[in-house]
Structures are given as structure tokens and as C-alpha cells.
């Protein structure tokens, strides 16, 4: 199989979908890897490093798409890439299709098989390809929030940890999954007063044990969220329903009760956002806007800012699945691996992931009906 890796073009997206070690593994398995010129530069990986591992460097994304049987990316394709798809091509990347009707339509039109990192799911319901980026984004949410709480950026002028004689800031995290847990680790480590809300009482028990009772665990419902949001200096949206649009749990009315200069970081923005006042996706070059006196941060590719860490963390977990797809072909690979089968969001012009079909009002076709 010819595996193609184009350069990411999303604003300030410096990750890349394969490392030299990944190229080496693909070549050793009998595949050819073609990589767009300087695709790895943002992660500190040179063309020379890829060449030494056995890759071929091509000048343009168009050449990569035209030659490759399987495209490996980090972020979802942007409109400039839609016309580059080949009919029947295999696309392996984060897709986040629920809030992306145009991308979904383009993939269906070209009959691309889109395997989404974020919906590959093990029997224990864990999301192995989403986990490392959720860890990164969760940890980043706190350092980002701490920065924008500074008066220089229009924030409250509050230090998360406080100092002796001055109380610590209140950090409220809605969602106790991987993002929320990692956000709590960072916030607690910085000395903040941390509250985490989740709908699963067993998860709250786990978090209480994990943090030795040093954070506040609260059952998530609209009343408790409203009470917590009111007191928050930093609010982190960390809710995920795999493949589906994020539920809007924090309402505009709740945001209006926050202190002027407080900060919201919505990590769920690439699935549509969990905060009602998040009405736009921001970028690393223009990351924030103010609404009702509250600073809103809604960058959809947060880990792209720490690209080297993120690239190696991501490719550690994507490569084994990429090798299965390349070695066996996508059809046999998903027939033999149920977790990988859950990653197939579209194929042959059909939408095969129910949460995406529901979000976009598309006909849902179970994958089993296609693969037999």
C-alpha cells in the first residue's frame, strides 16, 4: 500500500501524522510512504530524517493525495483539501464529523472510507487514540487558563495558587474523563481549589480516591453546574460523548453569573463545544474573545501548540492501527478488529456511525450491513 502523509494546514497545527520510526515500520512491512515536503518541521522532524527511514518526499499535498491509497493525518481535512480526495481512498485521522456537514458531504461524495481516531473504542469503552491528546489538552487547559487570568490579557488578575494570606483560585471542571482528570491534576498541582463534576458517581468515587479527597467531587446536574459556575475563576469544559456533538451543559444564563475577567476553556470545541456562549472556533493566532465580561478560549487543536510532545504521544498509539489497515486492507482489518471497526464513520458513500448520522440528519447504515 502507498501511505501518504500531507502537511497539516489548520491554523498553527504543527503536528504530523507519522514519525521516522513509523515510516521505518511501514517500509519494513512492505509499504511505500510518501510525505509532503516539510510536513514534520513543526514537530522538529526534518525531511532528511524521513528519507533516512525510507520515505519519499513529494513537493505538494496534491501529489501526496493523488499517489496514496491511505492518507494519514492529524486533523480533519479542510475545504482546500476536499477536491484532493480520490474515490475509494482510505483516510485515517481525527475526523470529528458531528459538527462538520460539509466535510462529511465531501467524504460521502467521493466514497472515501474515513476511519476516525476519536471513535476507535476498546471493549472497556476506552478511546485509545483519543486518550493521549485528551491528556495533553486537559493539562494545557489549566496552563492556558492561568495565563488568561492574568490582568495583561484582561483577566481577573488572579494567581491560581494564591499566596499565604490570599485564597487560591476556583477551578471548575465539567466532565471527569481523561481531559477532566488531567486538568484536575494540573490545577491541583498548581495549588488551585478544584471542583470536578460528572454524571457517573463511580467515576467521582475514583477521582476522590485518586486525589486523596483533595478536590471537590460533585454530581453533575443543571443545578449543581450553575452553582459551581457562579463561583468559578476558571471553567474548563471537558465533556465527551464519543463521535457525537458535545452536549451544551453550561448555559448562557450560567455564564452571565461569572465574575468579569473569569476564563472559560472549552476543550470539547472540536465536537461542537459544551458551553452555550462558545459560538465560534478560535485559532492559536487569535485564541480568545470576550462575551458577558468572560474570556472565552475555544481553539480546536490545542495540542498543536505543543507539537513535538503531541506528535510522539499520538503516533505511539496510532501506528499499530495504521499498520493493521495497511497490512490487511481496511475491510479485513475492521472485520478482525472490533475496536477499529468502531472507527469507520463513512465508507462507500454511507454514514456508518450513528452519532454522526443523528447529528447531521443523515441516513445511518450499520457497518455490519456493508462488511458482512
C-alpha angles and dihedrals in degrees: 000000000000109000116200127200115189124192114264113250102186112119109288092345103154100166122107129207099233139033127209088262089056092049089051091052093048093048091047088054090056100261131127119232122204118188130188116247112277093357090143101042094099089058094045094257115132130210087245092059090053092046091052089052091054105265128136117230117221126193101229143030088237090062091048094051093044094052102037128091091192125032117205116198140156103221131033116278116266125224092267088063100047094088090051094067116109120216109264094014119150116233120194114185146094102299107172090187099169093086094032112080096160094051091046091051091050092051092048092047093052091041091235118172103231116197109188121211091210098059100046100114134184124219090262088060093248119140105223098186094045095046101078094048090045088054091051095045093046092053092043092051090069098046089046092048091048090053095051092047085068114103090234088072095041095267131138092272091242128150110218094224097041115206133254106302094017121082123242121252120268113245116191119192119192107205128034101214127107094302093046094045093051092045089052091050091054096042093048091045089055090052100252125149101252130202121181125190127199137160093227113081091195089057090050090051089051092050092047089054093043093054096036093240092300094123130056114249116199132181109249116241132129094265095049092044090052092050093048095045091053090061098039123118089179122024120193121195106211105158122134135179105182111256094346133106111273114254115247098238099158110063130207089250090057093049090052089062093059121104117263107261095028117131137233122198111186109196090177092068095108087062093047100280133270097232117082094215091056095099100157142036111243129202137227089255093052103019104161145044133179125238126170087354092300123118111234122201114188109160110158097206102044095155089059088078090065093039102162095052091043096047094053093042091050099044091049088069103030098053098072090053092044089053091051091052093047097042098046104022118248096275097055092037094058093041089058098038118052093189091056091047089061087060093065105101098163136011137162092000094307130113106229102177113081098207090055093046091050093048093050099035092243129147109265118223115188111234090229089066089059103039097038 
